[in-house]
């Protein structure tokens, strides 16, 4: 093997070492786990959650999406898409939940309206006491 070929192989090997871990990290980070089953308490007087006082308001926090819907009141679901783990959001125009990664859509009960996701989003029980919401994620 001449010097030039040996040098080319070394450079190619180095590039592999740098590229592969970052590619693996990217794949791993897109798959979130919804392992937090502790109750979530939301104070609607907190500025962070103030939008939930209005119909159409929504907040994503602690792997949970909370939406003030016209038909169902305030609902809460896992915000982790069941397809590949991206964070879903409220789609005001379509009045459903949309995953920005591959465009899966979910209804407020968590059911899949459009794939590629095939499993529903877990829906959580919401209890309201004045301006305090308790979301049971167990
Ligand atoms: S990660 Fe949500 S549709 Fe693919």
Boltz pocket constraint, residues with backbone or C-beta under 6 A from the ligand:
constraints:
  - pocket:
      binder: B
      contacts: [[A, 81], [A, 82], [A, 83], [A, 84], [A, 85], [A, 86], [A, 99], [A, 100], [A, 101], [A, 102], [A, 103], [A, 104], [A, 115], [A, 116], [A, 117]]
      max_distance: 6.0
